[in-house]
């Protein structure tokens, strides 16, 4: 099962809408891109932690059996 990352998608859609409307300055777009990059890093870190915890649980379950 794959979860969608709606906050990242929402930021991307917002950035695209601003760019198309001509309302966004370069600095704003750069900040949005930086925020997206940061969020992606946080998500990757969380996924690694989740996978590590799943492995730990599996090892403990094996020990219990």
N, CA, C and O atoms as a GROMACS GRO file, in nm:
protein
  260
    1UNK      N    1   0.084  -0.118   0.000
    1UNK     CA    2   0.000   0.000   0.000
    1UNK      C    3   0.089   0.124   0.000
    1UNK      O    4   0.180   0.135   0.082
    2UNK      N    5   0.064   0.215  -0.088
    2UNK     CA    6   0.144   0.337  -0.098
    2UNK      C    7   0.060   0.456  -0.061
    2UNK      O    8  -0.050   0.475  -0.114
    3UNK      N    9   0.112   0.536   0.029
    3UNK     CA   10   0.044   0.658   0.067
    3UNK      C   11   0.092   0.771  -0.022
    3UNK      O   12   0.209   0.775  -0.061
    4UNK      N   13   0.003   0.860  -0.054
    4UNK     CA   14   0.045   0.976  -0.132
    4UNK      C   15   0.096   1.082  -0.036
    4UNK      O   16   0.054   1.089   0.079
    5UNK      N   17   0.185   1.163  -0.084
    5UNK     CA   18   0.242   1.271  -0.004
    5UNK      C   19   0.169   1.400  -0.041
    5UNK      O   20   0.223   1.483  -0.114
    6UNK      N   21   0.049   1.416   0.008
    6UNK     CA   22  -0.033   1.529  -0.033
    6UNK      C   23   0.026   1.664   0.004
    6UNK      O   24   0.005   1.759  -0.071
    7UNK      N   25   0.102   1.678   0.116
    7UNK     CA   26   0.159   1.811   0.141
    7UNK      C   27   0.256   1.854   0.031
    7UNK      O   28   0.255   1.970  -0.011
    8UNK      N   29   0.337   1.761  -0.016
    8UNK     CA   30   0.432   1.794  -0.122
    8UNK      C   31   0.356   1.826  -0.251
    8UNK      O   32   0.390   1.921  -0.321
    9UNK      N   33   0.255   1.747  -0.280
    9UNK     CA   34   0.174   1.772  -0.399
    9UNK      C   35   0.104   1.906  -0.392
    9UNK      O   36   0.094   1.979  -0.491
   10UNK      N   37   0.054   1.939  -0.273
   10UNK     CA   38  -0.015   2.067  -0.256
   10UNK      C   39   0.081   2.183  -0.276
   10UNK      O   40   0.046   2.283  -0.339
   11UNK      N   41   0.203   2.170  -0.225
   11UNK     CA   42   0.303   2.275  -0.244
   11UNK      C   43   0.336   2.290  -0.391
   11UNK      O   44   0.345   2.402  -0.443
   12UNK      N   45   0.354   2.178  -0.460
   12UNK     CA   46   0.387   2.182  -0.602
   12UNK      C   47   0.275   2.247  -0.682
   12UNK      O   48   0.300   2.329  -0.771
   13UNK      N   49   0.151   2.212  -0.652
   13UNK     CA   50   0.037   2.270  -0.724
   13UNK      C   51   0.028   2.420  -0.695
   13UNK      O   52   0.004   2.499  -0.785
   14UNK      N   53   0.048   2.457  -0.570
   14UNK     CA   54   0.044   2.598  -0.532
   14UNK      C   55   0.153   2.677  -0.605
   14UNK      O   56   0.128   2.786  -0.657
   15UNK      N   57   0.273   2.620  -0.609
   15UNK     CA   58   0.384   2.687  -0.677
   15UNK      C   59   0.354   2.703  -0.826
   15UNK      O   60   0.380   2.808  -0.885
   16UNK      N   61   0.300   2.598  -0.886
   16UNK     CA   62   0.267   2.604  -1.029
   16UNK      C   63   0.159   2.709  -1.055
   16UNK      O   64   0.167   2.783  -1.152
   17UNK      N   65   0.060   2.715  -0.967
   17UNK     CA   66  -0.048   2.812  -0.985
   17UNK      C   67   0.005   2.955  -0.974
   17UNK      O   68  -0.034   3.043  -1.051
   18UNK      N   69   0.093   2.977  -0.877
   18UNK     CA   70   0.151   3.111  -0.864
   18UNK      C   71   0.235   3.147  -0.986
   18UNK      O   72   0.228   3.259  -1.036
   19UNK      N   73   0.313   3.052  -1.033
   19UNK     CA   74   0.399   3.079  -1.148
   19UNK      C   75   0.315   3.109  -1.272
   19UNK      O   76   0.346   3.201  -1.348
   20UNK      N   77   0.209   3.032  -1.291
   20UNK     CA   78   0.123   3.055  -1.407
   20UNK      C   79   0.050   3.188  -1.397
   20UNK      O   80   0.026   3.254  -1.498
   21UNK      N   81   0.014   3.226  -1.278
   21UNK     CA   82  -0.056   3.353  -1.260
   21UNK      C   83   0.038   3.472  -1.266
   21UNK      O   84  -0.006   3.586  -1.276
   22UNK      N   85   0.167   3.445  -1.262
   22UNK     CA   86   0.264   3.553  -1.268
   22UNK      C   87   0.277   3.630  -1.138
   22UNK      O   88   0.332   3.740  -1.135
   23UNK      N   89   0.225   3.572  -1.029
   23UNK     CA   90   0.226   3.640  -0.901
   23UNK      C   91   0.348   3.606  -0.817
   23UNK      O   92   0.381   3.676  -0.721
   24UNK      N   93   0.414   3.501  -0.852
   24UNK     CA   94   0.525   3.455  -0.768
   24UNK      C   95   0.656   3.517  -0.816
   24UNK      O   96   0.686   3.521  -0.936
   25UNK      N   97   0.732   3.562  -0.721
   25UNK     CA   98   0.865   3.611  -0.753
   25UNK      C   99   0.961   3.494  -0.747
   25UNK      O  100   0.928   3.388  -0.692
   26UNK      N  101   1.079   3.513  -0.804
   26UNK     CA  102   1.179   3.406  -0.805
   26UNK      C  103   1.212   3.360  -0.664
   26UNK      O  104   1.230   3.240  -0.640
   27UNK      N  105   1.222   3.453  -0.571
   27UNK     CA  106   1.252   3.419  -0.432
   27UNK      C  107   1.147   3.330  -0.370
   27UNK      O  108   1.178   3.238  -0.294
   28UNK      N  109   1.020   3.358  -0.404
   28UNK     CA  110   0.910   3.277  -0.352
   28UNK      C  111   0.918   3.134  -0.406
   28UNK      O  112   0.901   3.037  -0.332
   29UNK      N  113   0.945   3.123  -0.535
   29UNK     CA  114   0.955   2.990  -0.596
   29UNK      C  115   1.076   2.915  -0.540
   29UNK      O  116   1.069   2.794  -0.517
   30UNK      N  117   1.185   2.986  -0.519
   30UNK     CA  118   1.303   2.922  -0.462
   30UNK      C  119   1.273   2.872  -0.322
   30UNK      O  120   1.316   2.763  -0.284
   31UNK      N  121   1.199   2.950  -0.244
   31UNK     CA  122   1.163   2.908  -0.109
   31UNK      C  123   1.072   2.786  -0.112
   31UNK      O  124   1.090   2.693  -0.034
   32UNK      N  125   0.976   2.786  -0.203
   32UNK     CA  126   0.887   2.671  -0.217
   32UNK      C  127   0.966   2.547  -0.257
   32UNK      O  128   0.941   2.438  -0.204
   33UNK      N  129   1.059   2.563  -0.348
   33UNK     CA  130   1.142   2.450  -0.389
   33UNK      C  131   1.226   2.399  -0.273
   33UNK      O  132   1.241   2.278  -0.256
   34UNK      N  133   1.281   2.490  -0.194
   34UNK     CA  134   1.360   2.450  -0.077
   34UNK      C  135   1.273   2.378   0.025
   34UNK      O  136   1.314   2.278   0.083
   35UNK      N  137   1.152   2.428   0.046
   35UNK     CA  138   1.059   2.363   0.138
   35UNK      C  139   1.025   2.222   0.091
   35UNK      O  140   1.020   2.128   0.171
   36UNK      N  141   1.001   2.207  -0.038
   36UNK     CA  142   0.970   2.075  -0.094
   36UNK      C  143   1.090   1.981  -0.075
   36UNK      O  144   1.072   1.865  -0.037
   37UNK      N  145   1.209   2.030  -0.102
   37UNK     CA  146   1.329   1.950  -0.085
   37UNK      C  147   1.343   1.905   0.060
   37UNK      O  148   1.375   1.789   0.088
   38UNK      N  149   1.319   1.997   0.153
   38UNK     CA  150   1.328   1.965   0.295
   38UNK      C  151   1.224   1.860   0.334
   38UNK      O  152   1.254   1.765   0.406
   39UNK      N  153   1.101   1.879   0.286
   39UNK     CA  154   0.995   1.781   0.316
   39UNK      C  155   1.028   1.644   0.261
   39UNK      O  156   1.005   1.543   0.327
   40UNK      N  157   1.082   1.639   0.141
   40UNK     CA  158   1.119   1.510   0.083
   40UNK      C  159   1.227   1.441   0.167
   40UNK      O  160   1.224   1.319   0.185
   41UNK      N  161   1.321   1.518   0.217
   41UNK     CA  162   1.425   1.462   0.304
   41UNK      C  163   1.366   1.408   0.433
   41UNK      O  164   1.405   1.302   0.480
   42UNK      N  165   1.272   1.482   0.489
   42UNK     CA  166   1.208   1.438   0.613
   42UNK      C  167   1.129   1.309   0.590
   42UNK      O  168   1.131   1.219   0.673
   43UNK      N  169   1.061   1.302   0.477
   43UNK     CA  170   0.983   1.182   0.444
   43UNK      C  171   1.076   1.063   0.424
   43UNK      O  172   1.046   0.953   0.472
   44UNK      N  173   1.187   1.082   0.356
   44UNK     CA  174   1.282   0.974   0.334
   44UNK      C  175   1.339   0.925   0.468
   44UNK      O  176   1.354   0.804   0.488
   45UNK      N  177   1.369   1.017   0.557
   45UNK     CA  178   1.420   0.980   0.689
   45UNK      C  179   1.316   0.902   0.767
   45UNK      O  180   1.347   0.800   0.830
   46UNK      N  181   1.191   0.949   0.762
   46UNK     CA  182   1.084   0.877   0.832
   46UNK      C  183   1.066   0.736   0.776
   46UNK      O  184   1.045   0.642   0.852
   47UNK      N  185   1.073   0.722   0.645
   47UNK     CA  186   1.059   0.589   0.584
   47UNK      C  187   1.171   0.496   0.629
   47UNK      O  188   1.147   0.378   0.656
   48UNK      N  189   1.293   0.548   0.638
   48UNK     CA  190   1.405   0.467   0.685
   48UNK      C  191   1.382   0.423   0.828
   48UNK      O  192   1.408   0.307   0.862
   49UNK      N  193   1.335   0.512   0.912
   49UNK     CA  194   1.308   0.478   1.051
   49UNK      C  195   1.197   0.373   1.060
   49UNK      O  196   1.207   0.279   1.139
   50UNK      N  197   1.094   0.388   0.981
   50UNK     CA  198   0.983   0.292   0.980
   50UNK      C  199   1.032   0.155   0.937
   50UNK      O  200   0.998   0.054   0.999
   51UNK      N  201   1.112   0.151   0.831
   51UNK     CA  202   1.165   0.022   0.784
   51UNK      C  203   1.254  -0.042   0.889
   51UNK      O  204   1.250  -0.164   0.909
   52UNK      N  205   1.334   0.038   0.957
   52UNK     CA  206   1.421  -0.014   1.062
   52UNK      C  207   1.337  -0.071   1.177
   52UNK      O  208   1.368  -0.178   1.230
   53UNK      N  209   1.233   0.000   1.214
   53UNK     CA  210   1.146  -0.048   1.322
   53UNK      C  211   1.072  -0.176   1.281
   53UNK      O  212   1.052  -0.265   1.363
   54UNK      N  213   1.030  -0.185   1.156
   54UNK     CA  214   0.965  -0.307   1.107
   54UNK      C  215   1.060  -0.426   1.116
   54UNK      O  216   1.020  -0.536   1.156
   55UNK      N  217   1.186  -0.403   1.080
   55UNK     CA  218   1.284  -0.511   1.089
   55UNK      C  219   1.307  -0.552   1.233
   55UNK      O  220   1.319  -0.671   1.264
   56UNK      N  221   1.312  -0.455   1.321
   56UNK     CA  222   1.331  -0.484   1.464
   56UNK      C  223   1.212  -0.564   1.517
   56UNK      O  224   1.232  -0.660   1.592
   57UNK      N  225   1.092  -0.527   1.480
   57UNK     CA  226   0.973  -0.600   1.523
   57UNK      C  227   0.977  -0.742   1.470
   57UNK      O  228   0.943  -0.836   1.542
   58UNK      N  229   1.018  -0.759   1.344
   58UNK     CA  230   1.024  -0.892   1.286
   58UNK      C  231   1.125  -0.980   1.361
   58UNK      O  232   1.098  -1.097   1.388
   59UNK      N  233   1.241  -0.923   1.395
   59UNK     CA  234   1.342  -0.998   1.472
   59UNK      C  235   1.286  -1.038   1.608
   59UNK      O  236   1.308  -1.150   1.654
   60UNK      N  237   1.216  -0.946   1.672
   60UNK     CA  238   1.159  -0.977   1.803
   60UNK      C  239   1.049  -1.082   1.792
   60UNK      O  240   1.038  -1.170   1.879
   61UNK      N  241   0.969  -1.075   1.689
   61UNK     CA  242   0.866  -1.176   1.667
   61UNK      C  243   0.930  -1.313   1.644
   61UNK      O  244   0.880  -1.414   1.693
   62UNK      N  245   1.039  -1.316   1.568
   62UNK     CA  246   1.110  -1.442   1.545
   62UNK      C  247   1.164  -1.499   1.674
   62UNK      O  248   1.159  -1.620   1.695
   63UNK      N  249   1.215  -1.412   1.762
   63UNK     CA  250   1.266  -1.458   1.890
   63UNK      C  251   1.155  -1.513   1.978
   63UNK      O  252   1.175  -1.611   2.050
   64UNK      N  253   1.039  -1.451   1.973
   64UNK     CA  254   0.927  -1.495   2.054
   64UNK      C  255   0.879  -1.634   2.008
   64UNK      O  256   0.846  -1.719   2.090
   65UNK      N  257   0.876  -1.654   1.876
   65UNK     CA  258   0.833  -1.784   1.823
   65UNK      C  259   0.935  -1.889   1.859
   65UNK      O  260   0.918  -2.006   1.824
   0.00000   0.00000   0.00000
